[in-house]
Amino acid sequence: MAYWLFKSEPSAWSWDEQVAKGDAGEEWDGVRNYQARNYMRQMKV
């Protein structure tokens, strides 16, 4: 089983914003790194 840790700059997406979205979450767009994009495609939600 793989585990993933995502990081974002607080000015781009704060912890308060994440908590406000709750279980619904939010689409993560703007990923320009191809390897990161491929890892995100492998994930199961």
Biopython code that builds the backbone (N, CA, C, O; Angstrom):
import numpy as np
from Bio.PDB.StructureBuilder import StructureBuilder

atoms = [
    (1, "MET", "N", (0.847, -1.168, 0.000)),
    (1, "MET", "CA", (0.000, 0.000, 0.000)),
    (1, "MET", "C", (0.896, 1.236, 0.000)),
    (1, "MET", "O", (1.832, 1.336, 0.793)),
    (2, "ALA", "N", (0.604, 2.161, -0.885)),
    (2, "ALA", "CA", (1.378, 3.402, -0.972)),
    (2, "ALA", "C", (0.682, 4.496, -0.168)),
    (2, "ALA", "O", (-0.545, 4.536, -0.076)),
    (3, "TYR", "N", (1.471, 5.360, 0.397)),
    (3, "TYR", "CA", (0.961, 6.526, 1.115)),
    (3, "TYR", "C", (1.487, 7.769, 0.425)),
    (3, "TYR", "O", (2.619, 7.790, -0.057)),
    (4, "TRP", "N", (0.672, 8.795, 0.379)),
    (4, "TRP", "CA", (1.041, 10.010, -0.327)),
    (4, "TRP", "C", (0.945, 11.205, 0.611)),
    (4, "TRP", "O", (0.014, 11.312, 1.409)),
    (5, "LEU", "N", (1.902, 12.083, 0.506)),
    (5, "LEU", "CA", (1.907, 13.333, 1.262)),
    (5, "LEU", "C", (1.950, 14.477, 0.262)),
    (5, "LEU", "O", (2.869, 14.572, -0.551)),
    (6, "PHE", "N", (0.960, 15.332, 0.330)),
    (6, "PHE", "CA", (0.918, 16.485, -0.564)),
    (6, "PHE", "C", (1.291, 17.731, 0.202)),
    (6, "PHE", "O", (0.957, 17.881, 1.377)),
    (7, "LYS", "N", (1.980, 18.616, -0.470)),
    (7, "LYS", "CA", (2.401, 19.869, 0.142)),
    (7, "LYS", "C", (2.026, 21.004, -0.792)),
    (7, "LYS", "O", (2.137, 20.889, -2.013)),
    (8, "SER", "N", (1.582, 22.095, -0.203)),
    (8, "SER", "CA", (1.291, 23.304, -0.961)),
    (8, "SER", "C", (1.716, 24.495, -0.119)),
    (8, "SER", "O", (1.705, 24.437, 1.111)),
    (9, "GLU", "N", (2.083, 25.553, -0.780)),
    (9, "GLU", "CA", (2.447, 26.765, -0.049)),
    (9, "GLU", "C", (1.193, 27.353, 0.595)),
    (9, "GLU", "O", (0.132, 27.375, -0.028)),
    (10, "PRO", "N", (1.303, 27.828, 1.836)),
    (10, "PRO", "CA", (0.131, 28.381, 2.532)),
    (10, "PRO", "C", (-0.530, 29.531, 1.780)),
    (10, "PRO", "O", (-1.737, 29.741, 1.901)),
    (11, "SER", "N", (0.251, 30.272, 1.007)),
    (11, "SER", "CA", (-0.337, 31.379, 0.246)),
    (11, "SER", "C", (-1.164, 30.872, -0.941)),
    (11, "SER", "O", (-2.033, 31.585, -1.441)),
    (12, "ALA", "N", (-0.892, 29.639, -1.390)),
    (12, "ALA", "CA", (-1.641, 29.063, -2.510)),
    (12, "ALA", "C", (-2.858, 28.279, -2.029)),
    (12, "ALA", "O", (-3.909, 28.316, -2.669)),
    (13, "TRP", "N", (-2.728, 27.575, -0.915)),
    (13, "TRP", "CA", (-3.833, 26.760, -0.375)),
    (13, "TRP", "C", (-3.553, 26.527, 1.098)),
    (13, "TRP", "O", (-2.639, 25.781, 1.449)),
    (14, "SER", "N", (-4.319, 27.149, 1.946)),
    (14, "SER", "CA", (-4.059, 27.065, 3.387)),
    (14, "SER", "C", (-4.776, 25.867, 4.012)),
    (14, "SER", "O", (-5.682, 25.281, 3.419)),
    (15, "TRP", "N", (-4.352, 25.529, 5.202)),
    (15, "TRP", "CA", (-4.992, 24.435, 5.940)),
    (15, "TRP", "C", (-6.450, 24.773, 6.230)),
    (15, "TRP", "O", (-7.306, 23.890, 6.184)),
    (16, "ASP", "N", (-6.746, 26.032, 6.527)),
    (16, "ASP", "CA", (-8.125, 26.448, 6.782)),
    (16, "ASP", "C", (-9.009, 26.213, 5.557)),
    (16, "ASP", "O", (-10.163, 25.806, 5.691)),
    (17, "GLU", "N", (-8.472, 26.467, 4.375)),
    (17, "GLU", "CA", (-9.232, 26.207, 3.151)),
    (17, "GLU", "C", (-9.492, 24.708, 2.983)),
    (17, "GLU", "O", (-10.578, 24.301, 2.570)),
    (18, "GLN", "N", (-8.494, 23.900, 3.304)),
    (18, "GLN", "CA", (-8.647, 22.445, 3.198)),
    (18, "GLN", "C", (-9.727, 21.941, 4.148)),
    (18, "GLN", "O", (-10.570, 21.132, 3.760)),
    (19, "VAL", "N", (-9.703, 22.413, 5.376)),
    (19, "VAL", "CA", (-10.699, 22.007, 6.372)),
    (19, "VAL", "C", (-12.093, 22.448, 5.927)),
    (19, "VAL", "O", (-13.063, 21.714, 6.113)),
    (20, "ALA", "N", (-12.199, 23.643, 5.340)),
    (20, "ALA", "CA", (-13.495, 24.154, 4.903)),
    (20, "ALA", "C", (-14.097, 23.292, 3.787)),
    (20, "ALA", "O", (-15.320, 23.193, 3.686)),
    (21, "LYS", "N", (-13.265, 22.672, 2.954)),
    (21, "LYS", "CA", (-13.762, 21.816, 1.869)),
    (21, "LYS", "C", (-14.290, 20.486, 2.386)),
    (21, "LYS", "O", (-15.135, 19.862, 1.745)),
    (22, "GLY", "N", (-13.798, 20.051, 3.536)),
    (22, "GLY", "CA", (-14.293, 18.818, 4.149)),
    (22, "GLY", "C", (-14.019, 17.591, 3.300)),
    (22, "GLY", "O", (-13.020, 17.526, 2.585)),
    (23, "ASP", "N", (-14.918, 16.616, 3.387)),
    (23, "ASP", "CA", (-14.752, 15.358, 2.662)),
    (23, "ASP", "C", (-14.931, 15.521, 1.156)),
    (23, "ASP", "O", (-14.454, 14.690, 0.383)),
    (24, "ALA", "N", (-15.611, 16.577, 0.736)),
    (24, "ALA", "CA", (-15.825, 16.793, -0.700)),
    (24, "ALA", "C", (-14.515, 17.067, -1.419)),
    (24, "ALA", "O", (-14.345, 16.686, -2.577)),
    (25, "GLY", "N", (-13.595, 17.722, -0.737)),
    (25, "GLY", "CA", (-12.292, 18.008, -1.336)),
    (25, "GLY", "C", (-12.365, 19.073, -2.408)),
    (25, "GLY", "O", (-13.358, 19.789, -2.541)),
    (26, "GLU", "N", (-11.302, 19.158, -3.160)),
    (26, "GLU", "CA", (-11.177, 20.162, -4.214)),
    (26, "GLU", "C", (-10.235, 19.607, -5.270)),
    (26, "GLU", "O", (-9.253, 18.941, -4.939)),
    (27, "GLU", "N", (-10.522, 19.873, -6.524)),
    (27, "GLU", "CA", (-9.651, 19.417, -7.608)),
    (27, "GLU", "C", (-8.299, 20.120, -7.517)),
    (27, "GLU", "O", (-8.230, 21.330, -7.303)),
    (28, "TRP", "N", (-7.243, 19.358, -7.680)),
    (28, "TRP", "CA", (-5.899, 19.924, -7.647)),
    (28, "TRP", "C", (-5.453, 20.089, -9.093)),
    (28, "TRP", "O", (-5.182, 19.108, -9.785)),
    (29, "ASP", "N", (-5.380, 21.338, -9.540)),
    (29, "ASP", "CA", (-4.968, 21.587, -10.918)),
    (29, "ASP", "C", (-3.656, 22.370, -10.936)),
    (29, "ASP", "O", (-3.179, 22.819, -9.894)),
    (30, "GLY", "N", (-3.098, 22.525, -12.090)),
    (30, "GLY", "CA", (-1.865, 23.280, -12.224)),
    (30, "GLY", "C", (-0.607, 22.487, -11.932)),
    (30, "GLY", "O", (0.450, 23.081, -11.720)),
    (31, "VAL", "N", (-0.685, 21.161, -11.915)),
    (31, "VAL", "CA", (0.504, 20.338, -11.674)),
    (31, "VAL", "C", (1.289, 20.288, -12.977)),
    (31, "VAL", "O", (0.805, 19.767, -13.982)),
    (32, "ARG", "N", (2.503, 20.831, -12.956)),
    (32, "ARG", "CA", (3.309, 20.907, -14.171)),
    (32, "ARG", "C", (4.393, 19.834, -14.233)),
    (32, "ARG", "O", (4.980, 19.611, -15.291)),
    (33, "ASN", "N", (4.659, 19.177, -13.128)),
    (33, "ASN", "CA", (5.686, 18.147, -13.088)),
    (33, "ASN", "C", (5.078, 16.837, -13.584)),
    (33, "ASN", "O", (4.100, 16.350, -13.016)),
    (34, "TYR", "N", (5.654, 16.267, -14.642)),
    (34, "TYR", "CA", (5.071, 15.068, -15.253)),
    (34, "TYR", "C", (5.080, 13.876, -14.309)),
    (34, "TYR", "O", (4.115, 13.113, -14.270)),
    (35, "GLN", "N", (6.147, 13.707, -13.554)),
    (35, "GLN", "CA", (6.204, 12.577, -12.632)),
    (35, "GLN", "C", (5.150, 12.725, -11.540)),
    (35, "GLN", "O", (4.492, 11.749, -11.180)),
    (36, "ALA", "N", (4.983, 13.933, -11.012)),
    (36, "ALA", "CA", (3.952, 14.174, -9.997)),
    (36, "ALA", "C", (2.567, 13.923, -10.578)),
    (36, "ALA", "O", (1.710, 13.331, -9.922)),
    (37, "ARG", "N", (2.351, 14.371, -11.802)),
    (37, "ARG", "CA", (1.061, 14.149, -12.457)),
    (37, "ARG", "C", (0.771, 12.659, -12.595)),
    (37, "ARG", "O", (-0.351, 12.217, -12.349)),
    (38, "ASN", "N", (1.777, 11.888, -12.987)),
    (38, "ASN", "CA", (1.585, 10.446, -13.146)),
    (38, "ASN", "C", (1.301, 9.767, -11.815)),
    (38, "ASN", "O", (0.476, 8.856, -11.749)),
    (39, "TYR", "N", (1.973, 10.197, -10.756)),
    (39, "TYR", "CA", (1.692, 9.644, -9.428)),
    (39, "TYR", "C", (0.254, 9.943, -9.015)),
    (39, "TYR", "O", (-0.421, 9.087, -8.444)),
    (40, "MET", "N", (-0.211, 11.149, -9.301)),
    (40, "MET", "CA", (-1.580, 11.511, -8.937)),
    (40, "MET", "C", (-2.589, 10.649, -9.692)),
    (40, "MET", "O", (-3.649, 10.326, -9.156)),
    (41, "ARG", "N", (-2.274, 10.280, -10.912)),
    (41, "ARG", "CA", (-3.170, 9.416, -11.689)),
    (41, "ARG", "C", (-3.242, 8.008, -11.110)),
    (41, "ARG", "O", (-4.256, 7.326, -11.260)),
    (42, "GLN", "N", (-2.167, 7.568, -10.447)),
    (42, "GLN", "CA", (-2.127, 6.229, -9.870)),
    (42, "GLN", "C", (-2.939, 6.111, -8.581)),
    (42, "GLN", "O", (-3.267, 5.006, -8.149)),
    (43, "MET", "N", (-3.253, 7.223, -7.985)),
    (43, "MET", "CA", (-3.905, 7.201, -6.672)),
    (43, "MET", "C", (-5.346, 6.717, -6.766)),
    (43, "MET", "O", (-6.027, 6.920, -7.771)),
    (44, "LYS", "N", (-5.786, 6.079, -5.704)),
    (44, "LYS", "CA", (-7.183, 5.693, -5.554)),
    (44, "LYS", "C", (-7.771, 6.571, -4.470)),
    (44, "LYS", "O", (-7.139, 6.824, -3.445)),
    (45, "VAL", "N", (-8.978, 7.029, -4.704)),
    (45, "VAL", "CA", (-9.627, 7.904, -3.730)),
    (45, "VAL", "C", (-10.621, 7.105, -2.938)),
    (45, "VAL", "O", (-11.286, 7.647, -2.056)),
]
sb = StructureBuilder()
sb.init_structure("model")
sb.init_model(0)
sb.init_chain("A")
sb.init_seg("    ")
for serial, (resi, resn, name, xyz) in enumerate(atoms, 1):
    if name == "N":
        sb.init_residue(resn, " ", resi, " ")
    sb.init_atom(name, np.array(xyz, "f"), 0.0, 1.0, " ", f" {name:<3s}", serial, name[0])
structure = sb.get_structure()
